[in-house]
Amino acid sequence: MRDANVLGVDLNAGHLAAAVLDPAGNPVGEPVTIDVQTAG
């Protein structure tokens, strides 16, 4: 098992979703959504 937090990022249509996860895979704090343009 890891002994440090990690950043999980998911690219979706129109936005990125990101969350910090503890070594057990549980979210730490609130997830963040960032709007992005994924097509020209």
C-alpha positions as CSV (number, residue, x, y, z in Angstrom):
1,M,0.0,0.0,0.0
2,R,1.0,3.6,-0.6
3,D,1.8,5.8,2.4
4,A,1.0,9.1,0.8
5,N,-2.0,10.8,-0.7
6,V,-2.4,10.8,-4.5
7,L,-4.3,13.0,-7.0
8,G,-6.9,11.3,-9.1
9,V,-7.9,13.0,-12.4
10,D,-10.7,12.0,-14.7
11,L,-11.1,13.6,-18.2
12,N,-14.8,13.9,-19.1
13,A,-16.6,15.6,-22.0
14,G,-16.3,19.3,-21.2
15,H,-14.6,19.1,-17.8
16,L,-11.8,17.6,-15.7
17,A,-12.8,16.0,-12.3
18,A,-10.0,15.8,-9.7
19,A,-9.8,14.6,-6.1
20,V,-7.1,13.9,-3.5
21,L,-7.3,10.3,-2.2
22,D,-5.7,8.9,0.9
23,P,-3.6,5.7,0.9
24,A,-6.8,3.6,1.3
25,G,-8.5,5.3,-1.7
26,N,-10.9,7.5,0.3
27,P,-11.4,11.1,-0.8
28,V,-9.7,13.8,1.2
29,G,-11.7,17.1,1.1
30,E,-14.0,18.1,-1.7
31,P,-13.5,17.1,-5.4
32,V,-12.8,19.8,-7.9
33,T,-14.4,20.2,-11.4
34,I,-12.6,22.3,-14.0
35,D,-14.4,23.2,-17.3
36,V,-12.3,22.5,-20.4
37,Q,-12.9,22.7,-24.1
38,T,-12.2,19.1,-25.5
39,A,-13.1,19.8,-29.1
40,G,-11.9,22.4,-31.7
